[in-house]
C-alpha cells in the first residue's frame, strides 16, 4: 500500500485513536499529521513491516507523548458537545469518552490500543514500551476500572433493563 | 464487569463522536533531513567511487548546482564548527558561489588557477587554508583547476563524481539513477531501491535487512568525509581519480561489483592518509548508460564496524567514568572538557566532578563514532543535591546507566504518602521488587497497590523530570508532604514538569545523608 492510500484509509481512525488516548480534539489532527510525516520518511520500512498499523500506532503514541510533554497540561474537554458536526451525536459515546478521561494514562492507552486500534498484546507492548505480560495485567485492571465507573455502570444497567 | 467485546463496542462508540476534519496534505519529508553528523574523523576520510566510464558530453563543464535550500554546510562535526572569522570550507564550491560567500563576510577575493584535471570552475584549494583566522578586508585566494596544454582530461568522470558529491553534500539534485538501484553494504547486505527512492537521501537511511543497526548511508558518508580533521584541525580534502580502488590495499571481503564492466575510481582524500590506522569507509558506484545502478558502501569495513544511528544517552549528572561507559557502550566517542577551577565548597568527601552538559544532547540521534562533548563541573554544596542525587536516583530508577558505586545508605526507609512503610537494606535496594509498597491502613484507593517509587519514575520516561529542593505543595492533587514521620535533613524532590492530569501527578522525595547516600524515599501520588 502506498502512503497516500494508507492515509486516505486510516487517517480518521488514527485521529480518533489519538483523541481517545487523551489528546484534545483541536490538537489531534496535528499529532496525526506529525506522526504520519515521521512515517513518510521511512515509508519503505513501514510498508514492509508485518503490520504497518502497529508501526504507525507506535509512532503515534510516541508523538503524542512527546507533544504532551511539551505542550499540554490538562485533559480533553468532554463536557460540551462538538459544535461543528452534522452527524447526530452518540451520547453513549460521549459518556464513554468522559469515563476514559478519568482513567490513568496507562489504562487508557492499553484499552484504546487493544480495543480501538485493534493491536495485539505484543503490538501494544511494543507501542508503549512495556512487556506483553504488563499489557495483559494492565488491560485487566483497566477493564475493571472502566466497568466500575459510575456512568459506564449506569449504561450497563440501562442496557440490561 | 465488562468483557472485551463490550469494551470494544464502547470504544467504537466513543471514537465515533470524534469529528474528522477534511484531510490536510501531509508535508513531504524534508528533501535532505540529515541527521546531525558530529564525528571527529581522526584521519582523512577516503571515498572511492568506481563507475563505468561511459559517455556523457562535456557540456557545462565547470558548472555546479547553486547551493539549494539546504543550509551550507548542512551538518558539520562539532569539532569542525568554524567561527565567523575563520576561513570556511569551500571544497568543491563553484568559484562564483565561493566568491560571493567570502565577500559577504567582508573579505577580498582573488583567483588563481593551477594546472590539473580537476573540474574547472571548482574550488580545489584556498589560501589561507580552511580554519585559518581572518581579518576583515583580508585577501583570500581561491584556487581553481585549469587543464594543462599537454594533458588530456576526461571531464565525464569528473562530472559524475561531482554530481554524486553535490548530492551527498546537499548542494545539488540527485545524480542520474537507474530504474533499479542495488545497494550493498557491510558483508554484502543488500537493499534495492527504485529510482524515486534512490533520489531521496533519507530513503537510504533505512534498511529492511538490518533495521536495528542500519549503517550510515553512502551519501552521509560522503558528506562527513568533507569535514576531514587531521590532529584536530580542519584540512581541505582533494579529489583524485583512479582506475581501481585496489590500490588502497585495505578493502576486504567479496566485491559485488561486476568486474566485467570497465570501471574508474574517484578518490576524495586528504594529503595525509594513514591506512595503517584503519581504512576509511568508501562508496563505490556502477553505472549503465550514465545511470547509477549499483552502490557499494565501505567494502573496507565489516558490517559490525559500519557507523549506525544511535540515540544518545543522557549523561548529565553522571561522573566522567559513568558517562564514558554509558556513551562508549553505544559506540560513541567521548571528549571531556575539564571542570574549571578547583574543587571547593563540596559537601561530600571525594566527590568527583559531574557532567554539567553534553553535546549532542541526550535523545539526539547521531551515528556511532560521533564525538560527544562533555562539560564537567564540580559538585558544589547547596546546589549539588538537585544536580547529583536526584539524577542519580532517576538514572537508577530508569536503568539508564550502570552504577559503579553505591548510591544508597546501608538502610533505606521507604515512605508512601508521608508514612513509613518499611526499611530495606542497600543490597535490597538494587532489587526492584523491594521497592513495592502498599499503604498501611489504606489510602490511595483509586489506584491499585503495590506502588513503587522506581517504577513510577521509570513509567514517566517520556516526560521531563524536574528537581526541587523544596517539599511539594499540598494542593488539590494531594501530592504535598507533611512533616510528620519524615526524616529531617537534606532532601531533593523529583517530579514531572507537566503532569497530564491530577491523578497522574506524583512526586518522590529523596532524603540523603551528608555523604550523598540516599537514606529515605517518600513516594507521593496524585491519586488521593
Boltz contact constraints between the chains, C-beta under 6 A:
constraints:
  - contact:
      token1: [A, 12]
      token2: [B, 20]
      max_distance: 6.0
  - contact:
      token1: [A, 15]
      token2: [B, 20]
      max_distance: 6.0
  - contact:
      token1: [A, 16]
      token2: [B, 15]
      max_distance: 6.0
  - contact:
      token1: [A, 16]
      token2: [B, 18]
      max_distance: 6.0
  - contact:
      token1: [A, 19]
      token2: [B, 18]
      max_distance: 6.0
  - contact:
      token1: [A, 20]
      token2: [B, 14]
      max_distance: 6.0
  - contact:
      token1: [A, 20]
      token2: [B, 15]
      max_distance: 6.0
  - contact:
      token1: [A, 29]
      token2: [B, 21]
      max_distance: 6.0
  - contact:
      token1: [A, 36]
      token2: [B, 26]
      max_distance: 6.0
  - contact:
      token1: [A, 37]
      token2: [B, 26]
      max_distance: 6.0
  - contact:
      token1: [A, 37]
      token2: [B, 27]
      max_distance: 6.0
  - contact:
      token1: [A, 40]
      token2: [B, 29]
      max_distance: 6.0
  - contact:
      token1: [A, 41]
      token2: [B, 29]
      max_distance: 6.0
  - contact:
      token1: [A, 41]
      token2: [B, 202]
      max_distance: 6.0
  - contact:
      token1: [A, 42]
      token2: [B, 206]
      max_distance: 6.0
  - contact:
      token1: [A, 45]
      token2: [B, 206]
      max_distance: 6.0
  - contact:
      token1: [A, 48]
      token2: [B, 208]
      max_distance: 6.0
  - contact:
      token1: [A, 65]
      token2: [B, 462]
      max_distance: 6.0
  - contact:
      token1: [A, 68]
      token2: [B, 500]
      max_distance: 6.0
  - contact:
      token1: [A, 69]
      token2: [B, 462]
      max_distance: 6.0
  - contact:
      token1: [A, 69]
      token2: [B, 463]
      max_distance: 6.0
  - contact:
      token1: [A, 69]
      token2: [B, 464]
      max_distance: 6.0
  - contact:
      token1: [A, 73]
      token2: [B, 498]
      max_distance: 6.0
  - contact:
      token1: [A, 75]
      token2: [B, 501]
      max_distance: 6.0
  - contact:
      token1: [A, 82]
      token2: [B, 19]
      max_distance: 6.0
  - contact:
      token1: [A, 85]
      token2: [B, 19]
      max_distance: 6.0
  - contact:
      token1: [A, 90]
      token2: [B, 13]
      max_distance: 6.0
  - contact:
      token1: [A, 90]
      token2: [B, 16]
      max_distance: 6.0
  - contact:
      token1: [A, 90]
      token2: [B, 17]
      max_distance: 6.0
  - contact:
      token1: [A, 92]
      token2: [B, 13]
      max_distance: 6.0
  - contact:
      token1: [A, 93]
      token2: [B, 13]
      max_distance: 6.0
  - contact:
      token1: [A, 93]
      token2: [B, 14]
      max_distance: 6.0
  - contact:
      token1: [A, 93]
      token2: [B, 16]
      max_distance: 6.0
  - contact:
      token1: [A, 93]
      token2: [B, 17]
      max_distance: 6.0
  - contact:
      token1: [A, 94]
      token2: [B, 17]
      max_distance: 6.0
  - contact:
      token1: [A, 96]
      token2: [B, 10]
      max_distance: 6.0
  - contact:
      token1: [A, 96]
      token2: [B, 13]
      max_distance: 6.0
  - contact:
      token1: [A, 96]
      token2: [B, 14]
      max_distance: 6.0
  - contact:
      token1: [A, 97]
      token2: [B, 14]
      max_distance: 6.0
  - contact:
      token1: [A, 105]
      token2: [B, 504]
      max_distance: 6.0
  - contact:
      token1: [A, 115]
      token2: [B, 7]
      max_distance: 6.0
  - contact:
      token1: [A, 115]
      token2: [B, 8]
      max_distance: 6.0
  - contact:
      token1: [A, 115]
      token2: [B, 11]
      max_distance: 6.0
  - contact:
      token1: [A, 116]
      token2: [B, 11]
      max_distance: 6.0
  - contact:
      token1: [A, 116]
      token2: [B, 15]
      max_distance: 6.0
  - contact:
      token1: [A, 141]
      token2: [B, 448]
      max_distance: 6.0
  - contact:
      token1: [A, 143]
      token2: [B, 2]
      max_distance: 6.0
  - contact:
      token1: [A, 143]
      token2: [B, 7]
      max_distance: 6.0
  - contact:
      token1: [A, 147]
      token2: [B, 1]
      max_distance: 6.0
  - contact:
      token1: [A, 147]
      token2: [B, 2]
      max_distance: 6.0
